[in-house]
Amino acid sequence: MQARVIARDIFVKSPAPGVAVHAATACAARAGAHLMSIHTCTSRCDTCDAASIRFSRDNGRTWSAPRSWPTRFEDPAGTGRRHPRGGYLDRATGRFITLWTEGVLPTDTPLEGMRQFKLHYAVIAPDTGAELVNEQIIHAGAEFDAIHPLSGVTVGKNCVMIGDFACRPLTRRDGVILVPAQSSPVGPDGAYHNPAGGLTYTDCLLLMGRWRADGRLAWTVSDRIVGDYRRTSRGLIEPTIAELADGRLLMVMRGSNDRCPDQPGWRWCATSADGGQTFSKPAPWTFTDGAPFYSPSSCSQLVPYSDGRLFWMGNVTPANPRGNRPRYPLVLGEVDRQTGLLVRETLAVIDDCQPGESERLTLSNFLVREDPETGHLLLHLTRLFAREGLPDAPPGWTADALLYRIAVD
């Protein structure tokens, strides 16, 4: 595989100093030319200040006027926050869904989400943008409700959430929609448990949605995929999934060595032979020759390609990272669909820290999809903190949402 960036343009410009824009697009109909775009504005960590959606009928050449998507609401118990996680076209049925994380934060502190966040979905009519269904994701069965939405999750004690745009759903061969998510665990007292004392701690899991006759989804959940807190001090985070050649599911996850810097910072992986209900014990993800590689605590994405290849995009560092940093370079590589391992010889650098840029540059929080017209990979990426601390630095989080066009051979 050879990959090269052939264009990089501003997709959505930052609206004001101190504001970063993150964006994502998705095919909204089987024809491929009908797209949905969502972009969010943020001025502090893990908070979505505002969001807008828009539609295109000509593969992104022109867009409808953006429509505000509410990310904040008032509640007697505190401040309600929503975090959109993009759209997904279920090609088996032609239905288009959006997903988001939502919760009421008592003092509007982002980390309160570890006890408060839950998940919602909507079914969208792509021709009008109207919501045909809008409801919380609640496990099928009489014992589940809005406060106890999933097995092992109770709002106010722990949470379930989707980590980032790159945590893309997948439609299983039998039509079941799989949504990779993460959930904070509970301890002996039944409340959020952070065994390593890091910023956060989560396990990974899959939500499984089956279409009902009324156009809604009936939800169940997989077993939890649990990390070893002594080797990854924030557990397992932001899973990304894909099908391998033999039908097994591969899950690649973010870890962290922030509280255990003597441990290597790795990606973690697990596989499932039963459609995602159970997974193998998580292990460091390696190259096909068996050698592990360094990777910071950041999102990544498995990207199925139309010719049958499977790509992976994420950060690979030459030396052991410390927690989240450095979040560069950003690389693209091919995954062996037989073994589920990364092919070292295919790695290509898509972006990196440039001379004169801050070492706090963040090349993360992205989304990749294939352009159905050209076969190029389209990368939505925001280059955060590129000038931080430098004499000509813009204030705070100032950053545009960029669109990279990547040719793959």
N, C-alpha and C positions, 0 to 999 in steps of 0.2 A: 504494500500500500504506500502511495505517496499522497501527501496532502499539502496544499498551499493556499494561503489567504490571497484571494484575488480582488477583494474590495472590503473596505471598512468605512461605514458611514454612520452619521447620527440618525438614530431611529426616532427617538423622542428627546428633545432638548430639555435640560434642567430648567424649571420655570422661575427659579430664584436662587440667589446665593445661599449656600448652606443646605440645599436640597438635592438629593440623589434620586434619579429615576431608574427603576428596574422595569423591564418589559419582557413580554412573552407573546408568541403567536401560536395558533393551532389551526389546522384544517377543520372547518366547521361542517363540511358536507362531503359526500363521497366524490363529487366531481373534482375536488382539489383546489379550484380557483377561489372558493368561498372560504375566507379566513376570519377568525376572531383575534383581536389584539387586546391585551390588557396591560396597562402600565400603572405603576404605583410610585408614589412619592414618599420619601422618608428623610427625616432630619435627625433621627437618633436610632440607636441600635434596636433591632427587633421590634420596630413600631412602623406601621403603615399609616401615614398621615392622610393620604387620599389615594383614590384609584379611579381609573376611567376605562371603559371598554369601547371598542369600535369594531366595525365590520368592513370587509372588503369583498367585492365580487369579481375582482380581476387579479387575484394572486398578489395583492399588496401594492399594486401600482397606485391605486387611489383608495382612500379610506372615508368612511362616513364620519360625521362630526362625533367627537368623543362624548360619551354619556357617563356622568358620574356614577360610581358604584360605592355606596356608603361603607366606610370602614370604621366609623365611630358612632356609637349610640349611647344614650344615657340610660342608666338603670339605677333603681334604688340602692343596689348593693355596690355600686361603683361605676367605673367607666367601661362600656362595652367596646371591644376591639375585634376587628375582623382582618384576616390575612388571606387574600385571594391566592389560589395556587393554580391558576390557569384553566384551560379547557381541554377536553379530550373527546375525540370522535370515536365512538364505538362502531367500527366499520361493519360489524356483523349485523347491526340493526339500522345503521344510519342515524342513530340518536347522538346528540351532542350534550355533554354534561360539563358543568363547572363544579369545582370543589373549593372549600375554604375552611380555615381554622377560625373559631370564634370563641370568645369568653368574656366574662365580666371581671375586671381587675379591680380589687377593692381600693387600692391607692394608685392605680394606673402605672404600676411598675411592671416592666415586661416579664421579669422572672416569676411574677405571680401566676403567669400562664401555666406554669408547671403543675399547678393544682386546679386550674380553671378551664383550660382549653378543651373544646370538643369539636367535632367535625360536622359540616353540612354539605349538601350537594343540591344542585338544581339541574333540571333538564331544560335546555334552551331551544327555542324554535329559531334556527339560524337565519330564516328569511326576515323575521321581524325583531329578533332579540328578546321576544317575550318569554317569561319563565312559565313553563308548563307544569313543573313540579319544583317546590322549594321546601326542603325539610331537613331536619337533623338526621344524621346517620345513627340509627338505633338498631341494635341486634334484634333479629327475629325472636319472638318468644315473650310470653306474658311477664316474665320477671325483669324485663328491660324497659327503661323509660328515659326521659330527658336527663335525669340526674344520674342514673346508672345505665349509660348507653351501651356499654360493651362489657363482656366478662373481664373483671379485673380493673375496671375504670369507674370511678365515682367522682362526679364533678364536685370540687371543693376539697378533694383529698389527693387526686392525681389527675392526669390528663391524657388525651390522645390528640395528635396533631400531624399535619403533613409538613415536612421540614422545609421544602423549597420547591421552586418551579421544576427542578430537575427530577423530582420524585414522581415520574410519569406513570399513569395507569397502563395496564396491559389487558387485552381481551384474550382469555384462555381459549384453547382450541374448542372447548365445549360451550363457549359463549359467556362464561362467567367473567365479570370485570374484576381485576385485581388492582387494588390501590395500595401502594407501599406507604406505610405510616410509621410513626414512633409513639411510644407511650411511656410516661414516667412510671416506675415500679412503686409498689407500696411495701412498707416494712411491717414488723410485728404489730404496730399500732394501727395498721390499716391506712396510713397516710403516706404521702410522697417520701421516698427513701432515696438518699443520695450517698451511697456507701463510700465513695472516694472523696467526697467533699469538693468536687469540681464545680464549675459554673452551673452545669445542669447534669442530669443523668437520665438516660432513656434506654429502653429495649426497642426492638423493631418488631413489626408484625405486618400482616396483609389483611386488608378488608376485602371481603368477597361479596360482590353484588350480582344478584340474579334478577333479570327483568320479570316483572309481574305483568299480568294481562292489562292492568290499568295504567301502564307506562311508568310505574314507579319501580324502585329497586328494593329487593329484600336482601338484607345484609346479614352476613355472618363474619367470623373473624378466625384467623389462623392461630396456632400456638405462638407464643412469644419466642423471639430469637434473642437470647440473653448473652451478653458479653461477660468477660472476666474483668472486674473493676481494678484488679491489680495490674492489668496489662493495657487497659483502655479506660482512663479515669473518668470519662463521661459516658461510658457504656457504648452503645451502638446507635448511630444517628443517620438520618437522611438516606434511607435505603433506595436503591435503584434496581430494577428487575428486568430480566429478559429471558426468553426461551432459548435453550440450547438445542443442538441438532437432534438429540434423542428424546426431546420433550421435557427434560428436567428444567426446572427454574433455577436461574442464577440470581442471587441477591448480593450486591456489593454495597458495603456500608462504610460510613465515616466513623473513625475512632478518635482518640485523643490521648496524648501522653503528657498533657499539661501538668497533672499532679504526680506524674511518675516519669520525669524526664530521663531517667536512666533506661527506660524502656524505649524501643524504637517506635517512631510514629508510622503506622501502617494503615493501609486499607484492610478491611475485613470482608470475608465472603462466606456464604453458605449456599447449599443447593437443596432442592426439594424434588423428590421423585413421586410425590402424591398430589401434584397440582398446587402446592403451596400451603397445605395444611400443617405440615411439619417440615423442619429444615435440619440439615446436618449441624453439628457443633461448629460455631463460627471459628474460622482460622484466618491467619494472614493471607491476603490475596497475593499471588506471586506471578512472575513471568512463567512462560511455558517450560523454561529450563529449571524451575523450582526455586529460583532466587527471589526473595522478597524485595520490595523497593520502598523507598521513603515517600511518604505522602502526608501533608498536614491535615489537620482537622478542618475539612471543607467539603462542600457538596461535590458530587460527581454524577455522571449520567451514562448509562448504557443506551446506545442508539442503534436500533435495528435499521438496516439499510435495504433498499428495494431489491438488490441483486443477491440477497441472502447473507451478506456479511454482517457482522456485529461490531460496532465501534464502541469505544469508551473515551469520554473526555473528563479530565480532572487535572489536579496538580500533582506533579512528580518532582521531588527535590533531590539534588545531588548529595545533600547531607541530612542528618537527622533533624527534623523540625522540632519546634517547641510549641505544642498545642496547635493553635490556628496558623502559625506563621513559620516560614513565608508562604504566602498563597500565590506563588509563581515559581516556575513557568506554568502556563496552561498548555497541556499536551493532548493530542488525539492519537489513539492507537487502536489496533484491531484485536478483538478477542477471538481466540480459537473456539469455535462453536462445538467442538468435540469435548474439550477439556474444561472450558469456561475460564481459561487462564489468559493473561495478557501477553501478546507477542512482542517481545522487546524490540525486535528489528523494525517494527512498524511505527514506533513512536515518532511523532512530528510535533515540534513546538509551534503552537498557534499564536501565542503572545507571551511576552516576558517583560521583566523590569528593564526599562531603557536607561541609558546614561542620563544622569540628572534627575531621575525619579526617586521618590521616597522608597525606603526599604519596607515601608508599611503598605505599599501597593497591594491591592486585593483584586485578584483575577478569579472571582468565584461568584456564586449566586447567579448562575446562568441557565439558559435553556438552549438545547440544540434540536433542530428538526430538519428533515430532508425537504428540499424544494421539489415538488412533484413535476415541475416543468423542466428543470435543468439538471436535477440530480445533485446539485450543490448542497452542502450542509450549511444551514443558516444558524449562526450563533448569536444569540442575544446576550450581551455582556455589558456590565457597567464597571469601568475601571476606577474603583474607589481609592481615594487617598493617594493618588499618583503624585501630587505635589505637596503633600502634607509636610509641614515644618520647614518648607523652603521659602526663600524670600518672596517669590511671586505667587505663593500658594493662594488659591481661592478659599473662601471661608468654609469651615466645617465639612459637610458631606457633599459639597457641590460636585456633581458628575452627571453626564448625559448617558442615556441608554443608547448603546451602539449596536449595529447590526453588521456582523462579519459574514462574508460569503466565502466558503471554503470549497475548493475543487478537490475531489478525491479520485485517484486512479487505481 
